Amino acid sequence: MKKICLIVTLVLAILGLNGCQSQTVIIEPKDTNNQIVTQTATLNSSMITTTPSTGPQSLPIIDSTAATPNYISIPAETNQNYTFNIAANMKGASVSGYFFCTGGAPNLIEVYLMDDATYTKWKTNPGGQSTILYDSEEMSSGQINQTNMLRGTYHLIFSNKASADLSAVQEVVTSISLNWTY
C-alpha cells in the first residue's frame, strides 16, 4: 500500500499537479516482538486539484470526511502519523489548529510537526537530537501555529508512546489544517 501511495504521488508530480495534496496515514503499533509495524497508507483523491484557485487556501491535514470528523483514537505505545506535502507554488504555507484529549487516562498526548529528514531520524531515535518544528510535550490540549513552511514533505504526529498504562487509548478531537496561497 505504501508503494502504491508513493507511485500515485510521483505520477501526480510528473503530471504537474503541483496544487494537489496527498494524505498518508501511517499507524505504527508494535507487534508481539515489540517491533514497530506500519499498517496503512492511503491517498485521498478528493484533495487533487488540477486548476488551483487564487487567494487563501486551506486543507485539513486529518481527513475530515472520515466517519467521525476531527476525531482520532491512538492506542497506547503507538504513534499516528499524517504525512503531507507542500508544493513549490504554495506560498506562505503554514500549519495551524488545535487538539484536545477527550478520553483515556492519563488524558495526555504528544503532538509533533517535523520535516521528512527529521522524521527519518526521529523514528529510529525519538529522544535523540533533531530539529522538530513543533513539540507539544505531554499535554491534554494545545494549539499549533507553524508559519513560513518551505516546500517539502512534513509529518504531523500524534504520539501516545509515553502512556504508562498499556491499555490507555487516547481519544483526541483535532482540527489542524495546511494553509497557503498561490
Backbone torsions as a table, in degrees:
resi	resn	phi	psi	omega
1	MET	NA	-39.6	179.8
2	LYS	-63.0	-40.3	179.0
3	LYS	-64.8	-38.9	180.0
4	ILE	-63.1	-45.2	179.5
5	CYS	-61.1	-44.5	179.2
6	LEU	-62.4	-42.8	179.8
7	ILE	-64.6	-45.2	179.4
8	VAL	-61.9	-43.5	179.0
9	THR	-62.4	-43.0	178.6
10	LEU	-64.8	-41.6	178.7
11	VAL	-61.6	-43.9	178.8
12	LEU	-62.7	-39.7	178.4
13	ALA	-65.1	-41.0	179.3
14	ILE	-64.4	-38.8	179.9
15	LEU	-72.5	-7.7	177.2
16	GLY	83.4	23.3	179.4
17	LEU	-85.2	65.2	-174.4
18	ASN	-64.6	-21.8	-179.2
19	GLY	-81.9	-5.4	-176.1
20	CYS	-79.8	153.1	176.9
21	GLN	-126.9	136.9	174.5
22	SER	-110.8	148.7	177.1
23	GLN	-121.4	119.1	177.5
24	THR	-111.3	124.2	178.6
25	VAL	-106.7	118.1	-179.8
26	ILE	-121.8	120.6	177.9
27	ILE	-105.9	131.2	-174.6
28	GLU	-117.5	69.0	174.6
29	PRO	-75.6	167.6	177.3
30	LYS	-99.6	144.4	176.4
31	ASP	-86.2	-172.7	-177.0
32	THR	-65.0	-18.6	177.1
33	ASN	-95.4	13.4	179.1
34	ASN	64.1	28.2	177.3
35	GLN	-102.2	140.9	179.2
36	ILE	-68.5	134.1	-179.9
37	VAL	-121.1	122.5	176.1
38	THR	-85.1	127.1	-174.0
39	GLN	-100.4	-46.2	-172.3
40	THR	-137.4	155.9	170.9
41	ALA	-151.9	123.7	-175.9
42	THR	-134.1	154.7	174.7
43	LEU	-113.5	126.4	178.4
44	ASN	-91.5	99.7	-174.0
45	SER	-68.8	-17.2	179.0
46	SER	-68.1	-11.4	-178.1
47	MET	-90.4	-2.3	-174.6
48	ILE	-81.3	129.5	178.5
49	THR	-129.9	127.8	178.7
50	THR	-95.2	-24.3	178.3
51	THR	-126.0	87.6	-176.9
52	PRO	-64.6	141.9	175.7
53	SER	-83.8	162.7	179.1
54	THR	-88.0	170.4	179.0
55	GLY	89.9	-177.3	-177.9
56	PRO	-61.7	138.8	179.0
57	GLN	-126.0	152.1	177.3
58	SER	-148.8	139.3	-179.1
59	LEU	-141.7	126.2	178.2
60	PRO	-64.3	134.6	177.8
61	ILE	-74.8	-36.8	176.1
62	ILE	-95.4	125.5	-173.3
63	ASP	-54.4	113.3	-178.2
64	SER	-84.0	1.6	177.3
65	THR	-94.4	6.1	179.4
66	ALA	-65.5	168.0	-179.0
67	ALA	-57.6	-37.3	176.7
68	THR	-123.7	89.6	-176.2
69	PRO	-55.6	143.3	175.0
70	ASN	62.2	21.6	-177.8
71	TYR	-129.8	127.0	176.4
72	ILE	-131.5	152.7	179.9
73	SER	-121.9	125.8	-174.7
74	ILE	-121.2	109.3	179.3
75	PRO	-62.2	155.9	177.9
76	ALA	-57.4	146.1	176.3
77	GLU	65.0	25.1	178.6
78	THR	-130.6	164.1	171.9
79	ASN	-118.1	147.8	170.9
80	GLN	-119.1	121.7	-171.1
81	ASN	-113.2	126.9	174.5
82	TYR	-113.4	115.2	-177.6
83	THR	-100.1	135.7	177.7
84	PHE	-144.0	161.3	-176.8
85	ASN	-118.5	144.1	171.0
86	ILE	-111.8	118.7	-178.0
87	ALA	-82.8	163.9	-176.8
88	ALA	-61.6	-31.2	-176.9
89	ASN	-88.3	6.2	179.4
90	MET	-93.3	106.2	-175.0
91	LYS	-93.2	145.9	176.4
92	GLY	59.6	36.7	-176.6
93	ALA	-65.2	139.6	177.5
94	SER	-148.5	160.2	174.7
95	VAL	-121.2	127.5	-179.3
96	SER	-146.9	154.3	177.4
97	GLY	154.2	-162.5	-175.6
98	TYR	-138.7	166.6	173.3
99	PHE	-152.3	149.3	172.1
100	PHE	-155.9	143.4	179.6
101	CYS	-80.4	138.7	179.2
102	THR	-118.1	-4.4	-179.9
103	GLY	-171.4	161.7	-178.7
104	GLY	98.9	128.3	178.7
105	ALA	-92.5	134.8	13.3
106	PRO	-90.8	16.9	176.5
107	ASN	65.7	41.3	179.6
108	LEU	-128.5	147.2	178.5
109	ILE	-142.3	155.5	172.3
110	GLU	-115.6	134.9	179.6
111	VAL	-122.7	132.8	-179.7
112	TYR	-127.7	149.5	169.5
113	LEU	-129.1	126.3	-178.5
114	MET	-151.1	158.1	176.2
115	ASP	-79.1	174.1	-172.8
116	ASP	-64.5	-40.7	-179.3
117	ALA	-64.6	-41.6	178.4
118	THR	-66.3	-40.4	-180.0
119	TYR	-59.8	-41.5	179.3
120	THR	-59.5	-44.0	178.2
121	LYS	-68.1	-43.4	-175.9
122	TRP	-63.0	-36.8	179.8
123	LYS	-60.0	-37.4	-177.8
124	THR	-87.2	-24.3	-178.1
125	ASN	-148.3	76.1	-175.5
126	PRO	-56.1	-28.8	-179.4
127	GLY	-92.0	-1.0	-175.4
128	GLY	-77.1	176.0	179.6
129	GLN	-74.0	122.3	174.5
130	SER	-159.1	160.6	-178.6
131	THR	-94.8	98.3	179.7
132	ILE	-96.8	129.1	-177.1
133	LEU	-69.7	-36.8	178.9
134	TYR	-143.3	131.7	177.3
135	ASP	-138.1	108.6	-177.3
136	SER	-72.8	-19.4	-166.2
137	GLU	60.3	-179.1	-177.9
138	GLU	-72.5	121.0	177.2
139	MET	-155.5	162.1	-179.6
140	SER	-89.5	-19.4	176.4
141	SER	-156.7	159.2	179.2
142	GLY	-174.5	173.1	177.3
143	GLN	-127.4	149.5	176.7
144	ILE	-124.6	138.3	175.7
145	ASN	-150.1	84.8	-178.9
146	GLN	-102.2	117.9	-176.1
147	THR	-108.4	174.1	175.7
148	ASN	54.9	44.5	179.1
149	MET	-84.0	136.8	-176.7
150	LEU	-92.9	170.3	176.9
151	ARG	-54.8	138.7	177.4
152	GLY	151.2	-175.8	178.5
153	THR	-102.2	135.6	-177.2
154	TYR	-130.1	160.8	-179.4
155	HIS	-129.9	125.9	171.4
156	LEU	-104.8	118.1	-170.9
157	ILE	-120.8	130.8	171.4
158	PHE	-106.5	121.1	-174.5
159	SER	-117.6	130.3	173.8
160	ASN	-116.9	28.7	-177.2
161	LYS	-71.1	-27.5	-174.9
162	ALA	-82.9	-2.9	-177.8
163	SER	-63.6	124.4	178.6
164	ALA	-76.0	-27.1	179.8
165	ASP	-90.2	108.8	-175.2
166	LEU	-66.0	-10.5	177.4
167	SER	-101.9	2.8	-175.1
168	ALA	-82.0	103.6	173.5
169	VAL	-87.2	131.1	177.2
170	GLN	-95.9	125.3	176.1
171	GLU	-97.3	124.5	-173.4
172	VAL	-127.6	131.3	170.8
173	VAL	-99.1	130.2	-176.0
174	THR	-148.9	148.7	172.1
175	SER	-142.1	98.6	-178.9
176	ILE	-126.7	129.2	-174.3
177	SER	-126.1	153.1	169.8
178	LEU	-94.0	126.6	-176.8
179	ASN	-122.0	145.2	-179.5
180	TRP	-168.5	173.9	170.0
181	THR	-129.3	161.0	175.9
182	TYR	-100.7	NA	NA
